[in-house]
């Protein structure tokens, strides 16, 4: 594989970094962490084995080529010769120019996740950008108006699953409110040797295709001993009526995934070096397609100092769950001359990524004891947990049947009698034609297996969907309001103090959303003028995902924000799965009870049955993507466009 260099980057340094990658260590392992003048003009060098490209002008070449992943032959998408791509380093206050050349035989794109920039530079084909055709070069130009830990990835089809992603660090123009001696970037990804289209086809044709951790007779006996025969029988009958398993924790699991840290498997033992007594900044990025990770370093306390690139008041924890597309910055200070395991276990416990934090190369530390998968319980139904299951057989509920008033409603199945329509997406913004959307592939496009919905539709009875079933807020409509709750308070139905399924706060200190407090109040302190309520809906058995029961291909147009308005977004998860919801172009200020210090985030994890809210200042004119960041959920239809005008 060949690699290009950015202006001002010496070839010798590139060769050194490539050598570090081959050894499975970061740049600090070669002594580059002392930050000589050529290594880091703006601050401490990050250890990252794929190499570093520094701005403000960077050239990137995207290819699909043969290479090794986890020691096996593969065909990843590479960026400047590596997969994942190189670490991009920009500086707050600069004008960035990122030239991306597409050397593949299909269109591609790069979305700069979490960056505030002009809509035409956001990199989502079919929204405000045409995509990058084969053989073409597109120059992304935008002012860098923030700092922190972010990442970049393709927004074309399922390319992200093929390694088309990388970390993006923006150095602060002013001193940050915490001290550290070195830093390391930890990019978590999930890799499969199956083609992404094959994975998607399997999900469409067989619910639980990748779930090898089903319940056993021994589990049933244990449940009877714990809660009695009657309650156990009622609980099992409930799951049977919903035609799903209480162990449907993740759609895609370690049965096909190899979990990677900085592109390397646990056996390759990527190593980040430290000196005892030094404070290390770990920039943790979940760049996976479908995997939630639980991150810990046995023997060390981590202090969370930033979430989604934004500084927060320090929170000491022993473990944190990181949703797809989220980032967390933590500080650790190892005092002893010993190795520590950087351990990231998948939420469904089917596998893990790991690396080593050590004072010298060749050291390892024991892996922590693996935890068993746990069952989803009634808490996954949120406010619907009290519904009388005996009133209905709920044949259509699957993963979504917790409708607003507890009705037995199949949100994803509604109006889908002719799912062949998925092959031709609807225009999402004013003046947008179907042809202009052809490069998008993220709203239910036929190119990546969406035509399989035609077969699913033929198996379903036609159902009529009344958009009013979600109340006045259905289908992305607004309700005039001065705010049903004071700004900054947590909405009723949220479980922001719960770490999530499989995490026990009695065992170790686990980060929860309620812990997050901004360093300072955000500039816009206005109360919201109105509210928008959206329901996250889906059907696991038929693998359909949507907002308010409508896939992207079925919506009439965009969600409208008024320029500079202050609004409250309420997300209600009517499904039995977690969803990381990402809004492009604007911040979401999570209402977690922190009052004026509510944290800014670009991605919000919404737990099953949960209701969360965020304040938004619609200060970014243009059209923006809004979607679930589970890649196959997005491609199956959980995608909308927000228009700010």
Secondary structure as GFF3:
##gff-version 3
##sequence-region A 1 645
A	DSSP	alpha_helix	11	23	.	.	.	ID=ss1
A	DSSP	three_ten_helix	27	30	.	.	.	ID=ss2
A	DSSP	three_ten_helix	32	34	.	.	.	ID=ss3
A	DSSP	beta_strand	46	47	.	.	.	ID=ss4
A	DSSP	beta_strand	52	54	.	.	.	ID=ss5
A	DSSP	beta_strand	57	64	.	.	.	ID=ss6
A	DSSP	beta_strand	67	69	.	.	.	ID=ss7
A	DSSP	beta_strand	72	74	.	.	.	ID=ss8
A	DSSP	beta_strand	77	79	.	.	.	ID=ss9
A	DSSP	beta_strand	87	91	.	.	.	ID=ss10
A	DSSP	beta_strand	95	102	.	.	.	ID=ss11
A	DSSP	beta_strand	111	113	.	.	.	ID=ss12
A	DSSP	three_ten_helix	119	121	.	.	.	ID=ss13
A	DSSP	beta_strand	137	143	.	.	.	ID=ss14
A	DSSP	beta_strand	148	153	.	.	.	ID=ss15
A	DSSP	three_ten_helix	159	162	.	.	.	ID=ss16
A	DSSP	beta_strand	165	171	.	.	.	ID=ss17
A	DSSP	beta_strand	182	192	.	.	.	ID=ss18
A	DSSP	alpha_helix	196	205	.	.	.	ID=ss19
A	DSSP	alpha_helix	217	227	.	.	.	ID=ss20
A	DSSP	alpha_helix	229	241	.	.	.	ID=ss21
A	DSSP	beta_strand	257	261	.	.	.	ID=ss22
A	DSSP	three_ten_helix	266	268	.	.	.	ID=ss23
A	DSSP	beta_strand	271	273	.	.	.	ID=ss24
A	DSSP	beta_strand	280	286	.	.	.	ID=ss25
A	DSSP	beta_strand	293	296	.	.	.	ID=ss26
A	DSSP	beta_strand	302	307	.	.	.	ID=ss27
A	DSSP	beta_strand	310	317	.	.	.	ID=ss28
A	DSSP	beta_strand	320	322	.	.	.	ID=ss29
A	DSSP	beta_strand	327	332	.	.	.	ID=ss30
A	DSSP	beta_strand	340	346	.	.	.	ID=ss31
A	DSSP	beta_strand	352	358	.	.	.	ID=ss32
A	DSSP	three_ten_helix	378	384	.	.	.	ID=ss33
A	DSSP	three_ten_helix	389	391	.	.	.	ID=ss34
A	DSSP	three_ten_helix	419	423	.	.	.	ID=ss35
A	DSSP	three_ten_helix	435	437	.	.	.	ID=ss36
A	DSSP	three_ten_helix	446	448	.	.	.	ID=ss37
A	DSSP	alpha_helix	452	458	.	.	.	ID=ss38
A	DSSP	three_ten_helix	467	476	.	.	.	ID=ss39
A	DSSP	beta_strand	478	480	.	.	.	ID=ss40
A	DSSP	three_ten_helix	513	515	.	.	.	ID=ss41
A	DSSP	beta_strand	530	539	.	.	.	ID=ss42
A	DSSP	beta_strand	544	547	.	.	.	ID=ss43
A	DSSP	three_ten_helix	552	554	.	.	.	ID=ss44
A	DSSP	beta_strand	559	561	.	.	.	ID=ss45
A	DSSP	beta_strand	566	573	.	.	.	ID=ss46
A	DSSP	beta_strand	579	583	.	.	.	ID=ss47
A	DSSP	beta_strand	588	590	.	.	.	ID=ss48
A	DSSP	three_ten_helix	595	597	.	.	.	ID=ss49
A	DSSP	beta_strand	600	601	.	.	.	ID=ss50
A	DSSP	beta_strand	603	606	.	.	.	ID=ss51
A	DSSP	beta_strand	611	617	.	.	.	ID=ss52
A	DSSP	beta_strand	622	628	.	.	.	ID=ss53
A	DSSP	alpha_helix	631	635	.	.	.	ID=ss54
A	DSSP	beta_strand	639	644	.	.	.	ID=ss55
###
